[in-house]
Structures are given as C-alpha cells and as structure tokens.
C-alpha cells in the first residue's frame, strides 16, 4: 500500500491552470463534469457532465450525447471493453448508450432507496453494474451479482465502483475511502480508518496487479497493490476532482475536475480538457456619459467593441478632467498583461488604439486606464 499527495508534473500543473490549447471537440459547463472514460488504446477519452453532454478528446470518436438534459442528473460514464462506445448513467439508474454500447436494462422505472452514483462494465461479458449510494448493486446483461452493502448501515455513502479485470468481481468505495470487495476482487486496504483532508470521490482498478487506486476531491491518490504515479494533492485546484480512470496496462491514470480540467499521470497522456467559459456575458456597452465636475482627478473609458475577435483592433476613448497628462492603458488577458500609452489633450481627452492579442475566447479582459492620479476601468470579452 502507498499513498501520497505529491505535486503533479509541469504538464499536469499547466492543465490545472487550463491555459493550454485543448483538442477536445467541445467545452462543458464549469462545475458540472461528473467523470471520464478512456478509449481502449488510451489515445483519447470522453468527458461527461451532469446534463448528459459529452466532450470527445484525442482519438475518442464523437459518438453524440443527450440532446436534452435528462429528468435526473447524469452521475457516471463507462466505456465499452473495445473502446468503441460508452454508457451514461443517471441518478435514477437510467442508462443511455452510445457507439457500440448495448442497452441491457436500467432502474429508471424502479423506486430506489438511494440514488445511483456509478456504473462499471464487465470487461468479460459486456454487461454492467450500477451502484447506489447505499451500496445496492444492480446487474444487467451477463454481469453477475456478487454481493452488495445495500443491507448494511454504512458510515459514509458509497461514491464509486470499479470492476475486476476478469469481470468476476467488483469493488465499491465510500467517501471515507472504505473499500467493499465482492467476487474475485481482492481487498488490499482502504483509508476508512484514516483522517482524510478531502473525501474520496472515485476509484480505478489496476488490471495488471489486481489492485486499485482511490482519488480524493483534492486529487490526493491512495494506491493499494498498485503503483503510485502522482497526484494533485499538493496543488491548489480551480475546481474539485470528480472522477478518475486508468489505462488497461496499469501504467497510467487520469483525473477530471468538475470544470473539465484533466490531469494525467504515468503513461496516460493529456489530450485536452473540456474547460469552458465560466463568466456570464457582459451587458451591452452603454454610451459614454459626460463627467460631472468633481473635486479630484477622474476619468472614464469607452471601447469601440465589447466582443472583439483575437487579432482585431480596438479603440479606447478616454475622457478626464486631467489635461495634458500621461495616459496608461493596461489589458489583463488570461495568460498575460500588455499596455499602451498616450497623452490627454488640453481638454483631458485621449484616444488609444490597440490590437487584441493572446486573447482567450469567453474570458473577460479587464482594461485599466490611468490618467495622472485618476483610474478608471472597463472590460471586453473576446469572441
């Protein structure tokens, strides 16, 4: 057994900052991502959110998603054994299939004691299991029922499930890291008796060793009879981790955060994130109004375009009560800050033209103007 909260590598830290170019087909709403699943060759992955939207990354094909949000939120995603499709499961146990995934039943029409929290695919039979937060297990297709904790009083709710390599067993994990093993799945340890910094939110199996990894919401990893390959436990994340997946050789794993950020470790590579704009669109720009007399220095600034495209030119019209004074205009882009300068005329007015550069679509850029001792601000959102 090993567990650690070491910092991620430079590439993973860059992913946590969400400033690299993504190659996923679409961003997802921030805070709603629930999990990810990899293709069989580990050359790509799908990222799913609670609305049933799915982003395809790397060599993962775009197999579609839910056209409208389901009546109950999606809580999990699992790939088929050959990586040619995936399942989504909602909290009522409704199952949605894509690609070569075959529908074999659901609990969508049943009254459940507790909501469904995860899905695992039987790699040997293509059947699948659903697990509820009380540890109740529902098996479909040729996946066999090997036991559950539905009749037990749990200290903490179950948050995830992972299937053993041979398809003849599975593990359940609770939010305190308690592990419940059934069938051929072996128990190698848990964090149930430890005091955790953050709750456990998911797990993944190591197909090679027969062990498993647990991941906490801060990206801390706990490995049991499986190699420790890194974590984000020592990194300040923009959003909590919501799930993890491992490759079929047991040499890599990835986490996904609730904003769609992806963190890769071992031989599992980064193929993009599903991070989307997190800010609301700005209201329409109102015409500049004359400055009323004040006792001290004052200014106002108006831009020619509130939603310019990257590479276009923007004009800032500045009015102040500070004549013949130096003017500095600063733009705080997502990854850099640039500035322009000029001078007000005898009436305190100035016009500065600048080029939009290094802009991130949807990220609001704050523009700060200083005219002598006066400061005024506005902003624009690149389109």
WOZI-V599822 format. One record per run of one state. SS is the DSSP state (h for helix, s for strand, l for the rest). FROM is the first residue (numbers start at 0). TO is the last residue. If there is no record, write none. Layout:
SS/FROM/TO
SS/FROM/TO
This chain:
l/0/0
s/1/3
l/4/8
h/9/16
l/17/26
s/27/27
l/28/31
s/32/37
l/38/42
s/43/48
l/49/52
s/53/57
l/58/72
s/73/78
l/79/83
s/84/89
l/90/93
s/94/98
l/99/114
s/115/120
l/121/126
s/127/131
l/132/135
s/136/139
l/140/156
s/157/162
l/163/167
s/168/173
l/174/177
s/178/182
l/183/198
s/199/204
l/205/210
s/211/215
l/216/219
s/220/223
l/224/239
s/240/245
l/246/250
s/251/256
l/257/260
s/261/265
l/266/273
s/274/274
l/275/297
s/298/302
l/303/311
s/312/319
l/320/324
s/325/331
l/332/335
s/336/342
l/343/347
s/348/354
l/355/362
s/363/370
l/371/372
s/373/380
l/381/382
